[in-house]
Each structure stands twice: as C-alpha cells, then as structure tokens.
Amino acid sequence: MDAPFVPAVPDTPSPPGYRDRSTGLQVFGVIQLVMGALVLLGIPLILLGAIMSRRMTGAAMPLGTYFLGAMNYGVIAVILITLGIGSIRTRRWAWALTLVLSWIWLAGGIMGTILITAILPSAFASGFRRAATLNPSAGELHTGIVAAILTFVIVLLAVFLVVLPLIFVLFYRRKDVEDTCKHRDPVERWTDRCPLPVLAASLLFACGAAYYLLMSFTTPMVPFFGKYLTGIPGAIGCLTHGMIDAVLAIWFFRKRLLGWWIAIALLVLQAISAAVTFSRGDLLQAYSRMGWKSAQLQAMSDNPMLRGHLMLWWSLLFILLYIGYLVWVKRYLVAPPVHANPLPVADSPHHELQ
C-alpha cells in the first residue's frame, strides 16, 4: 500500500545564530566619515601654519615639508572615509581593515601619548621662552595656567589616541560584528586570504613604502650609519627603502617566510644605523642642506626630542617592539615546500588579532 502523499514544505532559512550588529556598524561608519572630514581640515591648517611661520620667523619651511604633511592628511582622510562607507554597507573587508588599523592606532597612540606626556612640558617651556624673546612686553603666564593647558592638551590627545581606538577595537573584535559582515557580505574578499595579524604587518610595510615614496621627492633624508643622506642620495635611499617595504608587504600578505627573515634583518640594520647616526650625525646640518632657514633650525634645536638622545632611545624602542611583533607573527607564515608532494598545511587561525 502506497504511503499517503504529503506535500513538500519549502525550506525556510533559519535565523542567524548571532546578534545582528548592522546598526552599530552604521554608527561606527558615520563616526569614521566624520573623522575623515575632520582630518581633511588639517590640510588648510597646514597652509595656515606656513603663513604663521613666515610671519613669526620671517621665513617658511621648504615647500616639500608642507606638501608631505598635506599628503599624509589626505591619505588618512581617504582611508577613514572609505572604511566608513564600507562599514555602513557592512562589508567584510571594512570590518577586517578597521579592526587591524584600530589595533595599530591604539598601539601607536599609547606610545605617542607616553612620549608627548614626557616632552610636552619642556616643549611648552621652550615655546614660552621664545615667545618672551620675540615679545618682551608680554608677561609670563602663571604656573597654574600653564599646568591647566598642559593637562587639557594631554587629556585631549589621550582621548583621540587611546580611548577612541580602544572603543573601535572593543566593538569590531566582537564575534557577532564579524558574523554580521560575513552574513550580509557572503562573497570572499581579498582580506580573507590572510590572517589578521599578518595583514597588519603587511599594511605596516605598505604604509612605509608609500611614506618613503613621498619622502623621496618632498623631504629626502635617510640616516645611514653615521650620516644623514639628503638631496639625490637621500632620494635614492628613500626610494630603495620604499621598494623593499613594498616587496615585504606583498610577501607578508602571501605569507612568505623569506619576507619575514628579510624584515628582521632590515630592522636590525635600521637599529644599528639609527644608533650610529643619532650619536654622530648632525641633524640640524642635514635640515640646513634641505633648505631650512636659521629661524626654523633654532626652533628645532629647542625640541626636547633632540636632547639627551631621546630620539635615539625612542627609535630603538619602537624597532624592538616591531621586531617583537614580527616574531609573534612568524607562526602564521609558510615555509616553501622541501619535497615534491608536501603535506597540506592547515589554515592558521584568522582572529588572533582580536
């Protein structure tokens, strides 16, 4: 006897097993758009700074210095606006890049806040002394007012350099934020081909390549084992460094172990070169060869970063931390096969940076 006919019921998609965070992604995307617009305002501020510098010192810094600053603001603004649009549209590439760049922003912000807190009092004191020299009729500011200004500036910088990126990290590292982007954007993107910690290293080298390329024709100067290369030698040095960083960015994205070894060797050489150059080289003379006037050189000589080898120790600390990060990232890189039929390599975890 035939079984009774039962009409087929169409399958209905089961609800996703996560909390949809598209609203939060849209909110953070709008925040990134606003930040990008604010960063764009830095470009006219650079022009205003050039005008004020000429009025106060009678001379302006070389045009390349202002152009490099304007390009930095422009690139950062484009990145923020692009990521903001991607986050509003819940794109998985925007989630990955925002999380990676938020971690970089947070790490750099912590170091920057510590450095600024250490040198800002001396910088303020030098600035007030110079102002008093240029305008003796102006009285000295009260110590309490100076302390209040310093506290306000440090707190404001800490909010933008530490608190804000920490909020971004805490939101974008959530598993349901990742699931929301992957559910609403099911197509594989280029950011899916690389573990996030390796992607961060690749982006750092890519940013270094772009920065050295800009420096090569705006402010060409490279410390090189006891002397500062400027002019054509400096431009060649910047271009060489930029090309190496570009190759390393590609190799890290492809998880090539050879790129890791070259990066470690390059960073060690940079540390040695920085130590020798900052100890023996004349930075002010190098800037003089680049067209800086005596007024700007005098202002630079008052910079606390140039006293007591602070720049040297800070640079060495940064390189040491960078090497430490690359040592941690090494676990995700793949060595070339040594025989004809290599065993399959299991995919590395993708979310260690979270």
N, C-alpha and C positions, 0 to 999 in steps of 0.2 A: 504494500500500500504506500502510495507516494505521500511524502510529508506535506503538510499544508503550506501553501505559498505565503511567505512573509515578505512584504515589500521592503526593499532596502532603504535604510535611513542614511542620508548623506552625512558624511563625517563633518563635524564642526570643529574648528580649531580650538584647542584647549587654551585657556587663558595662560599667559606667560607666568612663569614661576618667579617673578621678581616684581618689585615696585617700580612702576614707570616713573622715570625722572626727567621726562622731556621738559616739564615746566622749569625745573631747576636748571637744565642745560640752556634753556632760552634766557633765563635770568642772567646766568653767568656769561652767556654770549653777548647780551646787551652791555654788561659791565666791561667786557673786552672791547666792544665797539667804542664805548665812552673813553676808555683808557687810550685806545688808538687815536681818537680825536684830540685828546689832551696832549699826547706825545707829539702830534703834528704841530701843536702850538710852540714846541721847542724850537722849530726852525726859524720863525720870526724873532724869537727871543735871542737866538744866536746873532742875528743881524743887529738887534738892539745892543747886544753885548759888544759887538765890534764898534758900533758908534760910540758907546760909552767909554770903551777903552781908548779910542782915539782922542776923545775929549779930555780924559783924565791924565793920560800919559803922553799925548801928543803924537802917538804912533799906534798903528794897529798891527796885530799879528799877521803873518803871511796868509794869503787867501786860502791856501790849501788846508790850513788848520780849521777854518770856519767851514769849508766845504766838507771835510771829513766828519765834523760834528753834525752838520745838516744831513748828510747821508745816513749816519747812524740813527738819527731820529726818524728819518723817512723809512728806513728798513724796519725798525721796530714797530712803527705805526702800521705798516702794511701787514706785518705778521699778526699783530693783535686784531686788526680788522678782519683779516682772512679767517683766523681761528674763531673770532666772534660769529661770523656768518656760518661757519661750519658747525659750531656748537648749537646755534639756533636751529639749524637744519638737522641736528642730531647725527652728524656724520662720524663714523668710527675713526677716520683719520684725524678729525679735530679733537676727539677725546684723547687719542694716543699722544698727539703733539702737545696738547695743552697740559697733560699730566707730566710729560717729560720736561717741558720748558718751565713748568711751575716748580718742579724739583730743582732745576738749575737756578731759577730765580731765587728760590728760598736759600739754597746753599751759598750762592754769591751774595745774597742780601745779608745773611748772618755775618759773613766775613767783612762785607763792606760796612755794616753798622759798627762792628767792633773797631775797624780801622778809623772810621770817621769819629767815633767817640774818643779815640785816643789822640787824634791830631787836631780836632776842631778847636779846642781851647787855644792851642798855640797859633793856629791859623787866624782865629779871631783877634788874638793879641797883636799879631803881626799886621793885620789889616787896620786895626785901630791906630797903631803906631804910624803906619804910612799915611793914613788919613790926617792924623795930627800934624805930620810933617808938611803935607800939602796945604793944610788949612789950619795954621796955628791958632786962629781966633776961636775955633770951635773947642768947647770944653770937653773934658773926658767924661765918658759915660760912667754912671755909678756901677759899682761892682754887682749889686743886686740885679740891675737891669741886664747887664751882660750875662749873668748866670741864667736869668729867665729866658733870654733869647737863645742861649745855647741849649737849654733844656727843651724848649719848644722845637728847635730845629732837629735835635736828636730824636725826640719822640715822633715827630712827623716823618722823618726818614725811616725809623723803625717800623712805623705803620705800613709804609709803602714797600719797604724792602723785606720785611719779615712777616708781619701779621697778614697782609693781603695775600702773598703767595702761599702761606700756610693754609688759609681758608680755601684757596683753589686746590691745593693738594688734598686736603681732607674731603672735599666734595668729589673730585674727579677720580680718586682712588677707590671709591665705593664700588663694590661689585655690581650693584644694580644700575649704576651710571654706565658702566661698561656694557652690561646686558641690554640696556635701553638703546644705546647706539648700535649695537650689533643686531638687535631685533629690528630696528627701524631702518638700518642700512645693511642689509644682508650680503651685499657684494663685497668680495675680498678687496682690500685696499693695499697700497704699497707699504703702509706702516705695519701690516700684518705679517710681512715677510721677515721681520727682525724682532728679537726680544727687546723689550723696552729699555733695559739697561744698556744694551749695545746701541740701540737707536740714539740714546742720549749722548754716548761717546761720538757716534757718527755725526750728530748735529753740532757738537762742540768743534770738531775738526772742520766741518763745513763752514761754520761761522768764522773760525780762524782763517780759513782760506779766503773768504770774502773780505775780511778785515785787512789782511795783508795785501790783497789786490788793491783795495782803496788806498792804503798807505803808500803803495809803490809810486803813485802819481800825485799824492796830496802832501804827505809828510814822510818822505822816505828816510827812515832811520832804523838801524838794527844794531844792537850790541853784539860785538863779535870778538870775544877772547881778548879783552883789554882795550878796545877802542870802539867808538861809535861810527858806523858806516853811514854816511849821508850822501846826498846827491845821486849820481848814477850808481856807484857801488851800493848805496843803501837801497835804491830801487831794485837793483838786481837781487839783493839779499831778500827783500820783501817778496818779490815775485817767486824766488826759489822756495822760500818758506811756504808761500801760499799754494804753490803747486804740490808740494809734499803733503800739506794738510788736505788738499782736495783728493789726492790719491788715498790717503789714510781714511778719509770719510767714506769713500767708495768701498774700500776693503773691509772696514768695520761693518758697514751695512751688509756686506756679503759674508760676514763672519769669518774672515780670513785670518788665521793665526799669524801669518807673516806680518800683517799690518800691526798686530799687537807688539811684536818684537821691535819693529822699526819705530813705533811710537815711544816705547820705553827708552830705546837708545837715544832718540831725538830729545826727549825730555831730560835725560841725564846730561846730554851735551849742552842743552839750554841752561841747566842749573850751573854747570861749570862755567859757561860763557858769561852768565849773569854775575856770578861771584867775582870773576876776574875783572869784568868790565866795570861794575859798580864800584869796585875797590880802586881801580887805576884810571878809568876813563874820566874825562871832563864833560859832564852832561851839558853844562851851560855853554861850553865852547861848541858842542855839537849843534845846539839850538841856534847859536850865533851863525854857524855856517848855513843854517836853513833859512836865514833871513830875519830872525827875531832881533828886535831893537834892544837897546840898553835898558829901557824902562821895563820891558817885559822880562828881560833877564834878571833885573834886580828884584822884580816881584817873585820870580821863580826861585831865586836864591833864598827868599824868606819862607818858602814852602817847607813845612815840617817834615814832609816825606823825604827831603833831601838831606836831612840831618841825622847823624849817627847811624848811617847805613840802614835806616828804617826801610827804604825801598828794597834794599838787597834782601833783608830778612823776610820781608813780606812776600817778595817774589819767590824766594826759596820755599817758604811755607806753602804757597799756592801750588808750586810744581810738585812738592812732596805729597800734598793731598790729591793732586791729579793722578800721580803715579799710583797712589794707594787705591784710588777708584778703578783705574785700569787693571790693577792686579785682581781686584774683586770681579771685574767684568770678564776676565780671561776664561772663566768656566763655561761661558756661552759660545766661545769661538771654536771653530772646527779646523783641525789639522788636515792637511792634504792626505789622501789615501796612500798607503805604502805598498799595496798589492793590487792585483787586477780585480778581485772581487771583494771589495770591502764590505764589512758588515754594516747594516743600516744603523744610522746614528739616531737615537731617539731625540725628538724635538725637546728643546730646553724650555723650562717654564717661561711664560710670557709676561708674568706680572710681578717679578721680583722687585721692580722699582716702586710698586705700590706699597 
